[in-house]
């Protein structure tokens, strides 16, 4: 499982003219699910994200977690995080999970985040979406459960 986690002051996602999700301060999470991912990888990644200390304390140091800061999450499915660009100029996505595996794990990811007490907004799995964000810092982290 891979995630690009960006600290934001605000973020939103639309599909066509429909607003699907919107948050104030918190994390915009682009989530990629691979062919070998399981509930265990969901748990590992959600726990890591929930307690990352990248929000500033009163002294201006990155010392607070999302939970400490009271922020929210906007989670967007992003199969292109599993693009293989090693050969040629057209990426392949063979390592990205098919929807029958990816959808339940995406839903498990958002539910586990909610179980940590976060307000979680989402996009629409498989839809063409427009994502807007105001990056804060900027602070952007790339997480891969194979490397955690």
C-alpha positions in Angstrom: 0.0 0.0 0.0 1.3 3.4 -0.9 0.2 6.9 0.3 1.2 10.4 -0.5 0.3 12.3 2.6 0.1 16.1 2.4 -0.5 18.5 5.3 -3.1 20.9 4.1 -5.0 23.9 5.4 -7.8 22.9 3.1 -8.6 20.3 0.4 -11.6 19.3 -1.7 -12.5 16.8 -4.4 -15.1 17.1 -7.1 -16.4 14.9 -9.9 -18.1 16.8 -12.7 -20.0 19.6 -10.8 -20.5 17.4 -7.7 -18.5 18.2 -4.5 -17.6 14.8 -3.1 -15.5 15.8 -0.1 -14.0 18.8 1.6 -11.9 19.4 4.7 -10.1 22.2 6.5 -6.8 21.6 8.2 -5.5 18.0 8.1 -4.2 15.5 5.6 -4.9 15.0 1.9 -4.1 11.3 1.3 -3.7 9.8 -2.1 -4.0 6.1 -1.5 -2.7 3.4 -3.8 -3.5 -0.3 -3.2 -1.3 -3.0 -4.6 -1.9 -6.6 -5.5 -0.4 -8.0 -2.3 -2.2 -5.7 0.1 -4.3 -7.0 2.9 -6.2 -5.9 6.1 -2.8 -6.1 7.8 -1.3 -3.5 5.5 -4.4 -1.3 6.0 -3.8 -1.4 9.7 -0.1 -0.7 9.4 -0.6 2.3 7.2 -3.5 3.9 9.0 -1.7 3.6 12.4 1.4 5.2 10.9 -0.6 8.1 9.4 -2.7 8.7 12.5 0.2 9.3 14.7 2.7 11.0 12.4 4.0 14.1 14.2 4.1 16.7 11.5 1.8 19.4 12.9 3.4 22.4 14.7 3.1 22.8 18.4 2.9 26.2 20.1 6.7 26.5 19.7 6.6 26.1 16.0 8.1 22.5 16.0 6.6 19.6 14.1 5.6 17.8 17.3 1.9 17.1 17.0 0.0 14.3 15.3 -3.2 14.8 13.3 -5.1 13.5 16.3 -3.4 16.2 18.5 -4.2 18.9 16.0 -7.9 18.0 15.6 -7.5 17.7 11.8 -9.5 15.8 9.2 -8.6 13.5 6.3 -9.5 13.6 2.7 -8.7 10.2 1.2 -8.6 9.8 -2.6 -8.0 6.4 -4.4 -5.0 6.7 -6.7 -4.0 3.5 -8.6 -1.4 5.4 -10.5 0.9 5.3 -7.4 1.6 1.8 -8.6 2.8 2.9 -12.1 5.7 1.0 -13.4 7.8 3.4 -15.6 10.9 1.3 -15.9 10.5 0.4 -19.6 9.3 2.6 -22.4 7.3 5.7 -22.1 3.9 4.3 -21.2 3.5 3.2 -17.6 1.9 -0.1 -16.8 -0.2 -0.6 -13.8 0.1 -4.4 -13.3 1.1 -4.0 -9.6 -2.1 -2.0 -8.8 -4.9 -4.0 -7.2 -8.0 -4.7 -9.3 -11.2 -3.1 -8.1 -12.5 -6.4 -6.5 -9.5 -6.2 -4.1 -8.9 -2.5 -4.0 -12.5 -1.3 -3.2 -12.9 -3.3 0.0 -9.4 -2.3 1.2 -10.0 1.4 0.4 -13.2 1.2 2.4 -11.4 -0.6 5.2 -8.7 2.1 5.2 -11.3 4.9 5.6 -13.2 3.0 8.3 -10.1 2.4 10.3 -9.2 6.1 10.1 -12.7 6.9 11.4 -12.2 4.4 14.2 -9.2 6.5 15.3 -11.7 9.3 15.7 -11.0 11.3 12.5 -13.5 13.0 10.3 -12.8 11.4 6.9 -14.0 12.6 3.6 -13.5 10.6 0.4 -13.6 10.8 -3.4 -15.4 8.3 -5.5 -13.4 5.1 -6.3 -12.7 4.9 -10.0 -14.2 8.3 -10.9 -12.5 11.0 -12.8 -11.9 13.6 -10.1 -10.5 17.0 -9.6 -8.6 17.4 -6.4 -7.7 20.9 -5.0 -5.6 21.6 -2.0 -3.8 24.3 -0.2 -0.6 22.7 1.0 0.7 23.7 4.4 4.4 24.0 4.8 4.6 22.3 2.3 4.8 19.0 4.2 4.4 16.0 1.9 5.4 12.4 2.8 5.6 9.3 0.7 4.7 6.1 2.6 5.0 2.6 1.4 4.0 -0.3 3.6 6.8 -2.4 2.1 9.3 0.1 3.6 7.6 0.6 7.0 
